[in-house]
Each structure stands twice: as C-alpha cells, then as structure tokens.
Amino acid sequence: MDKYELKILTWTGIALVIFMVAVLHAVGKYATDLPECIPYDAAFQEPKISQLDDSTYQVFMLAQMWSFEPDEIYLPVGAEVDLYLTTKDVVHGLHIADKGINMMAVPGGVNKTTMKFRKPGVYEIVCHEYCGSGHQHMRGEIIVNYPKKN
Ligand SMILES: [Cu+2]
C-alpha cells in the first residue's frame, strides 16, 4: 500500500470516529433519537395525541399546506414522545431547533423519532422545506410545563 493511501485512510478513519462521537453527543444532549422511516399506514394521516402512561406520549403529526396538525401540544416535564410525521400533499419539513430535530414529511412515507423533554419551555416547530406560497405560516408549538399537581 502506498504511504499516501495509508495517510488518507488514517485521516478518513479519524474523521469518521469524530463524526460518530459528535452524533452520539448530540443524541445525548438533546435527548432525541435519530429519525427513522417506518412502513406507511393510512392511520398516520389521522392527527392525534395519545398518552400511553404517566410520561409516555404518541403524537401522529400531519403536515399539509400550510399547517401542522396538531399545532399545539401540551406536555409535562419529563415526557417522552414518539413523534410520527407524514403529509397528505407535498413534501414538508419539520424542524425543532431546541431539540435538534430535523425531519422530512414525504407523501406516502412516515418518519418517526423519539424525544424526551427534560426542561419546561416552548419548543417552536417550523417547516423547513419550501412547500408553496403559504410556507411561512407552517408553525407549531410544543409547550412543556410542570406536571399538574393532583
Ligand atoms: Cu411545509
């Protein structure tokens, strides 16, 4: 093997390790999973929020020209959310800056990620894919509050 090939392979390996460490760091820092594609089912076209237990939620989010449904989601601190995203018209995006989330909403496809909300606050959702003349109106919020006292 040529010594330049060995240098290139060595530096490529180092860059790959740095990249993997950065990804794992981001997953831990933002308490999120990497988004994944799951098999499509028409049930994901029905927007809904389900509470599975004290701290676990499922959100079926539907993107459409030019809104997200649901566009306001109220959660207690400590909530873990499985977010399923699809669209019924064109390609949209979903970006939650404070959680490091960046997902695509593709017709006929479902993307999923899991997030944990450790801190109270308002987490703004925006569409980051230009999807038409009303694109700038595609917004939503996840409002994380302290848990209710019974
Ligand atoms: Cu959009």
Residues whose N, C-alpha, C, O or C-beta is under 5 A from the ligand:
A	BS01	CU	V91 H92 G93 C127 E129 C131 M138
